[in-house]
Amino acid sequence: IAGALNGIVGAGNLIFISLYLKTVYEEARMFRATILLISIMMGIWRLSVQCVQGMITTSLFYESLILTPAAFLGSYLGIRLFKSMPSSNYFKTFRIILIFLSLSIVLRYLISAL
C-alpha cells in the first residue's frame, strides 16, 4: 500500500513509516531524529535519480534557491517549537499534522480526478 501511495503522490511511504515508528519510539526526540534521517535519505535518493534522469532544469534549480530561505526559516521555527513542546503535546500535534496531510493527499487526488 505504501509503495502504491508513494508512486501516486510521492509522499505515502513517510506517512506509513511514521505510523510504524510511533509504535517503536515512545520518546519524541528519538522519533523525530529517525523521521528526519529517513526524510534526508529519501530526499537525497530522489534528487540523485532526478539529476541522473535530467529532470532538474536551470529554472527549477533557481526556483529552489529562491525557496531555500523559507525552508531554513521553517526548519528554525520547527526546532524552536520542538524544544519548547512537551513530548505528549508533540505526538498530539504530530497526529493532527498527519491527519491534515493525509486529507490533503486525498483531496488533491479527488480534485485531479475531476
N, C-alpha and C positions, 0 to 999 in steps of 0.2 A: 504494500500500500504506500509506504513512504517513498519508494523509488518511482512509482507512477505519479504520485503527487509532486515530487521534485521535478520530474520530467515535464509536467504540465505547467507548473507555476514557478519552478525554480526555488521553492522555499520549504518544501514538505519535510525533507529529512531532518532539519534542525528542530522543527516542531516536535516530531516523534522522538528524536533523540533526547530533547529536553524533558519530555514526559517520563522517559525511562530514567534519566539521570536524577530526576527528583526523587525516585524511589531508592536510589543508591546513596545519594549525598543528602544528609539532613542539614548539614551546615551550609549556610548561604555562600560563604566565601569559597568553599571547595566547588560547589555547584556552579557559581559564576565563573570561576577560573577555568573549569572544564569546558563550559559553553564557549567562553572566549577563545580557548585554544582550538576547539573544533571549528569555530567560525573562521578563525585566521587560516587554518589549514585548508578549509573548503574554498575560501577566497583566493588563496594562492593557487590552488589547483585550477579554479575556474579562469583566473587571469592567465595562467600559463597556457591552458587549452585555447583560450580566445586569441592570445598572441600568436600561437603556432598556426591557428586557422586564419589569421589575417583579419580578425573581426574588430581589432582596435584601430580605429581610424584616427587621423590627426585631430579632427574636430571633437571626437569622443575623448581623446586624451586631454585636450584643452578644457573641455567641459568638466572633466574630473578634477583638473587643477583648480578650477573656479569653485567647485563644491568642497574641496579639501578643508578650507577653514570651517565650514559648517559642520563637517564630520568631526573635526577636532573639538569644536565647541560642544557638540553633543556628547562626545566622549568625556570631556572635562566635567560637564554637568552631571552625567551619569555616575562618574566616580564619586563626586561630592555627595550626590544623593545616596549612593550605596553606603558610603562611610557613615552617614548620619542616620541611616534607617535600621531599626531593629530587625533581626533575622525573620521573625514572624511576619512583620509587615512586608519584608522583601518578597516572600513567597506569595502573599496575598496580591501584591502588586504584579508579580510575575504572572499569576493566573489571569488577572484582568487584562494584561497586555496580550497574553496568549489567546484569550477569547477574542479580543479585538482583532488581532492579526488573522486568526482563523476565519472570522466573519468577513474580513476584508478580502481574503482569498476567494471565498465562496461568492461574495458579491461581484468581484472582478470577473469571475468565470461566468456568472449569470448575465452580467452586462455584455460580455463579449459574445455570448451565445445568441443574443437577440439580433 
